[in-house]
Amino acid sequence: MNLPTTFNDLIEEANGLQLYKKLIKQLNKDFLFANIDLDFEEDILPTSLKLMLHETVYRLIQEKFAEYLNLLYIIDVPEKQVKALNGNDTVQLAEEVSFLILKREWQKVWFKNKYS
């Protein structure tokens, strides 16, 4: 599996395989499991998804760092990838972490679809 390198590539691939709604369901499931109050509508526009996810990650980094770390653990975002990011600009960091979250959730959805 080749992981998408941009948000747009990920969304195009999800839509092309008709797995976008499953990606949203997976996000909702993991956010609920992490006890974070965020529930995406299944028909949310990709731009809104990106914005809401970015805002939520930013807020977690700024105000609820323990919950942020718990979310990354539950979603299983590779620690190595997070540590490789530049943390000087929190807004940029939140955007990059949001994409890492989406990539990991996409992996889960893709594998479930392919092997079930």
C-alpha positions in Angstrom: 0.0 0.0 0.0 1.3 3.4 -1.0 0.1 6.0 1.4 -1.1 9.3 0.0 1.3 12.2 0.4 -1.2 15.0 0.5 -4.7 15.6 1.9 -6.2 15.9 -1.6 -4.6 12.6 -2.7 -6.0 10.9 0.3 -9.5 12.2 -0.3 -9.3 11.4 -4.0 -8.3 7.8 -3.2 -11.0 7.4 -0.5 -13.6 8.7 -2.9 -12.3 6.6 -5.8 -12.6 3.5 -3.7 -15.9 4.7 -2.2 -14.5 4.5 1.3 -14.8 8.2 2.3 -17.8 7.5 4.6 -15.9 4.6 6.2 -13.0 6.9 6.8 -15.4 9.3 8.6 -16.9 6.5 10.6 -13.4 5.3 11.7 -12.5 8.9 12.7 -15.7 9.2 14.8 -15.1 5.8 16.4 -11.5 6.6 17.5 -12.4 10.1 18.7 -15.3 8.7 20.7 -12.9 6.0 22.1 -10.5 8.8 23.1 -13.3 10.6 24.8 -13.0 13.7 22.6 -16.2 15.5 21.8 -16.0 15.6 18.0 -18.5 13.9 15.7 -18.2 14.3 11.9 -21.3 14.0 9.8 -20.9 11.2 7.2 -21.5 13.6 4.3 -19.1 16.3 5.6 -17.2 18.0 2.8 -13.5 17.2 2.7 -12.6 20.9 3.2 -14.7 21.0 6.4 -13.3 17.8 7.6 -9.8 19.2 7.2 -10.6 22.4 9.0 -12.5 20.8 11.9 -9.8 18.2 12.4 -7.1 20.9 12.3 -8.9 23.1 14.8 -9.5 20.2 17.2 -5.9 19.0 17.1 -4.7 22.6 17.6 -7.0 23.0 20.6 -5.9 19.7 22.1 -2.2 20.6 21.7 -2.8 24.0 23.3 -5.3 23.2 26.1 -5.5 19.4 26.6 -2.1 17.9 25.9 -2.7 14.6 27.7 -5.9 14.0 25.7 -3.9 14.9 22.5 -1.3 12.2 23.4 -4.1 9.7 24.2 -5.8 10.4 20.9 -2.5 9.7 19.0 -2.1 6.5 21.0 -5.6 5.3 20.3 -5.4 6.1 16.6 -1.9 4.5 16.6 -0.1 7.4 14.9 3.6 6.4 14.7 5.5 8.2 17.4 8.6 8.5 15.2 6.6 10.5 12.6 5.2 12.9 15.2 8.7 13.4 16.7 10.1 14.2 13.3 7.7 17.2 12.9 8.9 20.7 13.7 7.1 21.9 16.8 8.1 25.6 16.6 4.8 26.7 14.9 1.8 25.1 16.7 -0.6 25.9 13.9 1.7 24.1 11.3 2.2 21.3 13.8 -1.5 20.8 14.2 -2.0 20.7 10.5 0.7 18.1 10.0 -0.5 15.9 12.9 -4.0 16.1 11.4 -2.7 14.7 8.2 -0.9 11.9 10.1 -4.1 11.1 11.9 -6.0 10.9 8.6 -3.3 8.8 7.0 -3.4 6.3 9.8 -7.2 6.1 9.8 -7.0 5.7 6.0 -4.7 2.7 6.5 -7.1 1.1 8.9 -10.1 1.6 6.5 -8.1 0.5 3.4 -6.9 -2.7 5.1 -10.3 -3.6 6.5 -11.8 -3.1 3.0 -9.1 -5.1 1.3 -8.9 -8.0 3.7 -12.4 -8.5 5.0 
